[in-house]
Amino acid sequence: MARLRSVSVLVIGAGLVLAGCGDDQPAAGGSTPTSTPATAPTTPGTPADDAPVTTPPAPVVAEELRFTAKTVDGKEFSGESLAGKPAVLWFWAPWCPNCQAEAPTIAAAARSAGDVEFVGVAAQDEVPAMREFVQRYDLGSFTHIADTDAAVWKRFGVTYQPAYAFVSSDGKVETETDQLDKDELLARLGALS
């Protein structure tokens, strides 16, 4: 027990001696030494900590994209989600023979469009017919809006189908009301990317 007590005293004494070895102690001349704070080296081109942080500008939201709507699956969709990226809106109706004829081309183009986002905008019919059209023509790889009151069609100036709206990443919208063949559609997609 006496041996344990002497080891404890020794450990405590060593701790006190070490604690007294810090920079707080006066130097031989009686004054407290000053220390210079360490600074991280700066790399050329690296902003200083106090430099203002710049954030990229918000994407331009075209007036046509300022809408919300329900999809054929009943989910909320915001047109503003397309701002800042290239997109194609395809306006169609389930009973339209031209829409039916171009649906396979649209499906293939949407799957291979890279960074161009596709959105279908269905109108002039009931939601169950719209859902059935999406399934029949394998168009489920992209979102389809159930524009039952044609409000989105009106925003883009669309009065008949099929039609397109091409949205560039800088917010420019160009509506095309003529039916496009595969080559014309691919050329328009290439111009967006």
N, C-alpha and C positions, 0 to 999 in steps of 0.2 A: 504494500500500500504506500509506503514511504517512497518507494521507487517511482510509482505512478504519479505521486504528488510532485516529485522533483522534475519529471518529464513535463508535466503540465506547466509548471512554473517556467521551465526553459522555453517551451513553445510560446507562451504568452510574452515572455521577455523578448524573444526573437521578433515577435510580431510588433512590439512597441518600438524596437530599434529600427526595423524596416519602415514603419510608418513615419518615423522622423527623418527619413532620407529623401523626402519629396522636395519640390522646388519652393515650398513655402518657407523653408528655413533660411535665415540670413546667411549671406556669404561671409567670407572671412573679413571683409571690410565693414560688416554690420548692416549692409543694405540688402534688400530682397532682390534677387536677380529678376529681370524681366524676360519674358519669352515672346517670340514672334509667332503668331498663329501660322500654322501650316496652310498653304494654299495649294489647291490642285492646279497642276499645270494646264494651261489653256492650249487648245489645238487651233491652229488658224482656221477660220471659217466657222468655228463653234460659237453660238451666241452666248453671251455672258448670262449669269443667272438673273440679272435684273433687266435683261432685254425683254421687250414686250413679245408675247407669244402671238403669232399670227395664225388665224384659222382660215382655211380656204373659204372663198365666198360660197354662200348658199346657192344651190342650183336655181336657175331661172324657171319659174313655174308659169307656163303659158296659161292664159285665161281659160282655154278649152279644158285644161286638166284640173280645174278647180271644181271638182264634183265628188260626191260619194254615191255609191250605188250598191245594190245586192248582186251577188253572182248567181248563176243558175243553181249553185249548191247552197244558197242562202247565207253566204258569208259577206261581210262588209268589204268593200273595195274603195280605195281612195285614188282618184286620178292623179293626185299630187305625188303618189308613190312612183310615178314614171318620170318625174322631173330629174334632170341631170343624166339620163341614160337614153340611148336610142330605143325607140319602141315603134310598134306598128299596131294600130287598132283596126280590126277587120269587122266591118258592119255587115250583118247577115240576118236572114230570116229562115226558119226551118223549112218552110214550104217552097222557097225560091229555087227553081231549077238551076239557075246560074250559080247560086251558092252551093248547091249540092254537087254540081260539076267541078267547082274549083276547090271544094273542101279537102280532097286528098292532097292537092298541091300545097294548100295552106298548112296542112298537118305536117308534111315533109319539110316545108320551109321553116316552120316554127322549131322543129327538132334540130335543124342544122344551122340555125341563125346565129349561133355564137352568143355574143353579148347583146343582141337585139331582142327585147322583150315583146312578146305577142300578147294581145288582149282581144278576145272576140267580144263584139257588142251585138247581142241578139235583140230583135224587136219584132213587132207585128205578129205576135203569137203568144201562147201561154207557156209558162215555165216548164211544165212536163214535156211539151213538144221540143223545147229548146234543149232540155237534158237528153232526150232521146236522140236528137240530131248530133250532139257532142259525142255520144257513145257510138252511134252508127258509123260515124266518119273518123273515129279514133282521134278526136281533137282534144282529149283530156290532158295533153302535155302543157297546156297554158290556160289561163283564166278566161272565163266567159261571163260577161255581165248580162243579167236579165233586165234589159231596158224596156220594160213593159209599157211605159208611158212615152217612150222615145225621147226622153229628156236629154240623154247623152247624144243621141243622133242630132238633135237640134243644136247642141253646143258646137258641134263640128260642121253644121250646115248640110248634113246628110238627109236627103229626102227619099232615096231609093237605094236598093242593095243590088249586088255587092258594092261596097265602097271601102276606101282605106283612108287612114290618117297616119302619116309618117311624122314621127316626133324625133327631132335630132337632140343630141345631148346638150346642145346650147339653148334648147327651149323653143326652137322654131317648129311650127306645125304646118304641114302641107296636106290638104285633103284631096284625094283622088276619087272621083265619082265614076270613072270608067272601069270596066272589068279589066283586070290585068292577066296576061298569060304568064306561064311559068318564068320565061326569060325576062319579061318586064319586071315581074316581082323580084326576082333575084338581083336584077340590076339596081332596083330601088333599095333593096336591103344592103347591097354592097356600098351604095352611096352613104348610108347611115353609119356604117361601122368605121 
